[in-house]
Amino acid sequence: MILYTSFTATTSFFVFGLVVKDYAAVCFFLGFGATWVGQVGMTKLMEGNERNSYIAFSIGGVVAVSAVMMGVQSIISLAEGKTGG
């Protein structure tokens, strides 16, 4: 499901000419590598412990970091006098 959603969004950006191909290629390989490292790490962690809560904690951590980063970006934009849009 996530693959379908990300493929659809990427295709839309590509059709409208909003994708920088060099940047997209680097991000693709970076994302693929990060996914592989995360999957291997979670697999090793789950083998050692019989708890599934690590998955929920990792998702919660990503959401929390994202929320903090959006807040920081908003404060920076407000300080620079930028408005939405």
Backbone as JSON, one array per atom type, in Angstrom:
{
  "sequence": "MILYTSFTATTSFFVFGLVVKDYAAVCFFLGFGATWVGQVGMTKLMEGNERNSYIAFSIGGVVAVSAVMMGVQSIISLAEGKTGG",
  "N": [[0.82, -1.19, 0.0], [1.91, 1.26, 0.81], [3.96, 1.47, -1.04], [2.47, 1.75, -3.41], [1.19, 4.23, -2.95], [3.4, 6.01, -2.68], [4.56, 5.65, -5.2], [2.54, 6.67, -6.86], [2.47, 9.38, -6.06], [5.08, 10.15, -6.76], [5.0, 9.73, -9.53], [3.11, 11.67, -10.25], [4.49, 14.05, -9.62], [6.61, 13.75, -11.43], [5.29, 13.81, -13.94], [4.39, 16.45, -14.02], [6.75, 17.76, -14.24], [8.3, 18.37, -11.99], [10.36, 17.04, -10.81], [13.71, 16.72, -10.01], [16.01, 14.99, -11.66], [18.63, 14.0, -10.99], [18.77, 14.51, -8.25], [16.57, 13.01, -7.42], [17.44, 10.42, -7.99], [19.58, 10.09, -6.19], [18.17, 10.36, -3.77], [16.5, 8.14, -3.98], [18.27, 5.92, -3.78], [19.39, 6.48, -1.28], [17.09, 6.3, 0.35], [16.43, 3.6, -0.12], [18.68, 2.31, 0.95], [18.56, 3.18, 3.65], [16.15, 2.05, 4.4], [16.8, -0.67, 4.19], [18.82, -0.91, 6.16], [17.32, -0.22, 8.44], [15.4, -2.28, 8.43], [17.0, -4.59, 8.74], [18.14, -3.99, 11.22], [15.84, -3.86, 12.92], [14.96, -6.48, 12.63], [17.06, -7.93, 13.83], [16.86, -6.91, 16.43], [14.3, -7.77, 17.12], [14.66, -10.53, 17.07], [16.26, -11.0, 19.29], [14.66, -10.22, 21.4], [11.36, -10.84, 22.5], [9.38, -8.95, 21.96], [6.93, -6.96, 20.46], [6.62, -4.31, 20.7], [8.68, -2.63, 19.99], [8.43, -1.91, 17.34], [6.21, -0.19, 17.37], [7.26, 1.79, 19.03], [9.36, 2.75, 17.42], [7.98, 3.84, 15.24], [6.5, 5.79, 16.59], [8.63, 7.36, 17.5], [9.66, 8.38, 15.08], [7.46, 9.92, 14.23], [7.37, 11.77, 16.35], [9.88, 13.07, 16.11], [9.51, 14.2, 13.58], [7.4, 15.98, 14.13], [8.63, 17.77, 15.9], [10.64, 18.8, 14.22], [9.05, 20.06, 12.26], [7.9, 22.03, 13.83], [10.18, 23.54, 14.52], [10.97, 24.41, 11.97], [8.75, 25.99, 11.34], [8.96, 28.02, 13.27], [11.38, 29.18, 12.47], [10.66, 30.09, 9.92], [8.69, 31.96, 10.61], [10.26, 33.77, 12.04], [11.83, 34.78, 10.0], [10.01, 36.17, 8.63], [8.42, 35.03, 6.68], [5.45, 33.97, 5.03], [2.71, 31.62, 4.68], [2.51, 29.59, 1.69]],
  "CA": [[0.0, 0.0, 0.0], [2.81, 2.42, 0.87], [4.65, 1.52, -2.33], [1.52, 2.29, -4.38], [1.0, 5.65, -2.65], [4.61, 6.76, -3.02], [4.71, 5.6, -6.65], [1.56, 7.6, -7.44], [2.93, 10.75, -5.8], [6.28, 10.37, -7.57], [4.56, 9.84, -10.92], [2.47, 12.99, -10.41], [5.56, 15.06, -9.65], [7.37, 13.56, -12.66], [4.47, 14.25, -15.06], [4.33, 17.91, -14.01], [8.1, 18.3, -14.4], [8.77, 18.89, -10.71], [11.37, 16.14, -10.26], [15.1, 16.88, -10.45], [16.36, 13.57, -11.81], [19.84, 13.66, -10.23], [18.39, 14.54, -6.84], [15.66, 11.89, -7.21], [18.22, 9.18, -7.99], [20.3, 10.03, -4.91], [17.19, 10.11, -2.71], [16.03, 6.76, -4.11], [19.26, 5.01, -3.21], [19.47, 6.78, 0.15], [15.9, 5.7, 0.97], [16.54, 2.15, -0.2], [19.7, 1.9, 1.92], [18.06, 3.41, 5.0], [15.13, 1.03, 4.64], [17.48, -1.94, 4.4], [19.47, -0.85, 7.48], [16.26, -0.27, 9.44], [14.8, -3.62, 8.44], [17.97, -5.52, 9.34], [18.24, -3.64, 12.64], [14.63, -4.29, 13.63], [14.94, -7.95, 12.64], [18.01, -8.38, 14.87], [16.29, -6.54, 17.73], [13.14, -8.62, 17.4], [15.14, -11.88, 17.34], [16.79, -11.07, 20.65], [13.58, -9.97, 22.36], [10.07, -11.3, 21.98], [8.42, -7.86, 22.12], [6.58, -6.26, 19.24], [6.46, -2.89, 21.0], [9.76, -1.86, 19.37], [7.91, -1.37, 16.09], [5.38, 0.96, 17.73], [8.16, 2.84, 19.54], [10.11, 3.34, 16.32], [7.05, 4.68, 14.5], [6.25, 6.95, 17.45], [9.82, 8.2, 17.48], [9.72, 9.1, 13.8], [6.41, 10.93, 14.26], [7.78, 12.81, 17.3], [10.98, 13.85, 15.5], [8.91, 14.98, 12.5], [6.64, 17.07, 14.72], [9.59, 18.75, 16.42], [11.28, 19.46, 13.08], [8.08, 20.97, 11.65], [7.8, 23.18, 14.72], [11.4, 24.36, 14.36], [10.88, 25.06, 10.65], [7.73, 27.02, 11.44], [9.52, 29.13, 14.04], [12.38, 29.83, 11.61], [9.93, 30.82, 8.87], [8.06, 33.13, 11.24], [11.32, 34.73, 12.39], [12.3, 35.39, 8.76], [8.92, 36.96, 8.08], [7.76, 34.33, 5.59], [4.09, 33.51, 5.29], [2.39, 30.41, 3.94], [2.33, 29.71, 0.25]],
  "C": [[0.87, 1.26, 0.0], [3.55, 2.58, -0.45], [3.74, 2.14, -3.39], [1.34, 3.8, -4.18], [2.21, 6.47, -3.04], [4.86, 6.76, -4.52], [3.77, 6.58, -7.33], [2.0, 9.04, -7.25], [4.15, 11.07, -6.66], [5.92, 10.54, -9.04], [3.92, 11.2, -11.18], [3.52, 14.09, -10.49], [6.34, 14.97, -10.96], [6.6, 14.1, -13.87], [4.43, 15.78, -15.15], [5.71, 18.56, -14.07], [8.7, 18.88, -13.13], [9.86, 18.04, -10.08], [12.73, 16.48, -10.87], [15.69, 15.47, -10.47], [17.6, 13.16, -11.03], [19.52, 13.55, -8.74], [17.49, 13.34, -6.51], [16.43, 10.57, -7.14], [18.98, 9.02, -6.67], [19.33, 9.71, -3.77], [16.65, 8.68, -2.76], [17.0, 5.79, -3.44], [19.46, 5.24, -1.71], [18.29, 6.15, 0.9], [15.95, 4.18, 0.99], [17.54, 1.64, 0.84], [19.23, 2.06, 3.36], [16.99, 2.39, 5.37], [15.77, -0.32, 4.94], [18.13, -1.98, 5.79], [18.42, -0.94, 8.59], [15.63, -1.64, 9.55], [15.72, -4.63, 9.09], [18.08, -5.26, 10.84], [17.04, -4.1, 13.44], [14.53, -5.8, 13.69], [15.86, -8.49, 13.72], [17.45, -8.09, 16.26], [15.12, -7.45, 18.1], [13.56, -10.08, 17.66], [15.6, -12.03, 18.78], [15.71, -10.93, 21.71], [12.26, -10.36, 21.71], [9.0, -10.23, 22.11], [8.18, -7.17, 20.78], [6.47, -4.75, 19.46], [7.56, -2.03, 20.38], [9.3, -1.22, 18.07], [7.09, -0.12, 16.39], [6.25, 2.1, 18.25], [8.94, 3.51, 18.41], [9.21, 4.24, 15.48], [6.73, 5.94, 15.3], [7.42, 7.9, 17.48], [9.95, 9.01, 16.21], [8.67, 10.2, 13.76], [6.8, 12.08, 15.2], [8.89, 13.69, 16.73], [10.44, 14.73, 14.38], [8.15, 16.18, 13.05], [7.56, 18.17, 15.25], [10.25, 19.51, 15.26], [10.34, 20.42, 12.37], [7.9, 22.21, 12.52], [8.99, 24.11, 14.59], [11.36, 25.1, 13.03], [9.86, 26.18, 10.66], [8.24, 28.24, 12.19], [10.55, 29.9, 13.21], [11.69, 30.66, 10.54], [9.26, 32.07, 9.44], [9.1, 34.2, 11.57], [11.84, 35.44, 11.16], [11.22, 36.21, 8.08], [8.21, 36.32, 6.91], [6.35, 33.94, 6.0], [3.83, 32.28, 4.43], [2.27, 30.67, 2.46], [3.55, 29.66, -0.48]]
}
